[in-house]
Each structure stands twice: as structure tokens, then as C-alpha cells.
Amino acid sequence: MSESSVPQEDLDAVATQLGRVPRGVLAIAYRCPDGQPGVVKTAPRLPDGTPFPTLYYLTDPRLTAEASRLESAGVMREMTERLGTDSELAAAYRQAHESYLAERNEIASLGTDFSGGGMPDRVKCLHVLIAHSLAKGPGVNPLGDEAVALAARSGLRGTAIPEDWPEAASSPVPEDHE
């Protein structure tokens, strides 16, 4: 898939969202319910050859702002702690990491096992996890799914997040941050 296969109007919309010309865009991987691009799928190497391991990149400003808010609320720390105590969650998160790597390597191998977002051992970027879950749909990345469900609570359900996105089983966000 080449950059030319993405309609120019989508590239223009993403450029407006990011405030810069997007690089290495292979596809709009997720479109928000209101029609706006939300996540782009990017080439593992940018046009100038620079490695870019982030296969799914969050572009919608509503989603990026909410990911930042959730990070500030301590969600990443709580999720990382749970990875150390919940072997089932850790195994599912590792599977998400392996799936991410396999998909990226089908496009081009970077010769690294770095996937993004801290996978598979910690959570260090909810932007990457939310982008991965929105691009692949529920059931692939458990912590990304949970972060999307938390973001949906902030009024994004039906606009930036699908109306039918599953609720999180439990909320890691402290009540005073919701």
C-alpha cells in the first residue's frame, strides 16, 4: 500500500488535525463515527528512510486530548501495576504486542521487537494503545480497549468513539478525575 492510495482529502484532514503534513500514511485505520479520521496506519519507515515503529498513530485532537488527560490521571501507572499481578491480563497484552509486531513486520521489518505504548511489559503511552484498539476493534489489546472505554465516558461516545464500544469492566481512573 503506498501513500498515494490515501485520498488527498483525508491527508488534508489529518494535516489539519496534526498541525503538520503527515508522513508515511498508508491508510486511515480508524474513522470516527462523525466521519473524521481518528487513527492513521503508518509505514515502518518514513519516506526519508527514518524508522517509525508506531504502526497506528492517533490523530483526532479530541482523542489525543483525552489520552493525555487519562495519562495525567495516573491510568498508565495503575495499568502497569495490574500487569504485574494479573497473569491473564499480562498474557493478553503480550499477545497484542506480538500481533502488532507481526502486522508491522508484514509491511517492513525494523529488526526490533519494540512495538509501542510500552508493550508488552508496561504502559507508557495511552495514545498508542488507544490508536491500536480503535484501528483493530475491541478484543485485540485489552489495555487499549480499556483506555478507549474510559475515553468514551468523557462525552466522546458516538462522536470520536463508536457508540457501541464496550464499557470497561472496572475503572482505574480515580473518581475525582472523571
C-alpha positions, 0 to 999 in steps of 0.5 A, spaced: 500 500 500 503 506 498 501 513 500 498 515 494 492 510 495 490 515 501 485 520 498 488 527 498 482 529 502 483 525 508 491 527 508 488 534 508 484 532 514 489 529 518 494 535 516 489 539 519 488 535 525 496 534 526 498 541 525 503 538 520 503 534 513 503 527 515 508 522 513 508 515 511 500 514 511 498 508 508 491 508 510 486 511 515 485 505 520 480 508 524 474 513 522 470 516 527 463 515 527 462 523 525 466 521 519 473 524 521 479 520 521 481 518 528 487 513 527 492 513 521 496 506 519 503 508 518 509 505 514 515 502 518 519 507 515 518 514 513 519 516 506 526 519 508 528 512 510 527 514 518 524 508 522 517 509 525 515 503 529 508 506 531 504 502 526 497 506 528 498 513 530 492 517 533 490 523 530 483 526 532 485 532 537 479 530 541 482 523 542 489 525 543 486 530 548 483 525 552 489 520 552 493 525 555 488 527 560 487 519 562 495 519 562 495 525 567 490 521 571 495 516 573 491 510 568 498 508 565 501 507 572 495 503 575 495 499 568 502 497 569 501 495 576 495 490 574 500 487 569 504 485 574 499 481 578 494 479 573 497 473 569 491 473 564 491 480 563 499 480 562 498 474 557 493 478 553 497 484 552 503 480 550 499 477 545 497 484 542 504 486 542 506 480 538 500 481 533 502 488 532 509 486 531 507 481 526 502 486 522 508 491 522 513 486 520 508 484 514 509 491 511 517 492 513 521 489 518 525 494 523 529 488 526 526 490 533 521 487 537 519 494 540 512 495 538 509 501 542 505 504 548 510 500 552 508 493 550 508 488 552 511 489 559 508 496 561 504 502 559 507 508 557 503 511 552 495 511 552 495 514 545 498 508 542 494 503 545 488 507 544 490 508 536 491 500 536 484 498 539 480 503 535 484 501 528 483 493 530 476 493 534 475 491 541 478 484 543 485 485 540 489 489 546 485 489 552 489 495 555 487 499 549 480 497 549 480 499 556 483 506 555 478 507 549 472 505 554 474 510 559 475 515 553 468 514 551 465 516 558 468 523 557 462 525 552 466 522 546 461 516 545 458 516 538 462 522 536 470 520 536 468 513 539 463 508 536 457 508 540 457 501 541 464 500 544 464 496 550 464 499 557 470 497 561 469 492 566 472 496 572 475 503 572 482 505 574 481 512 573 480 515 580 473 518 581 475 525 582 478 525 575 472 523 571 
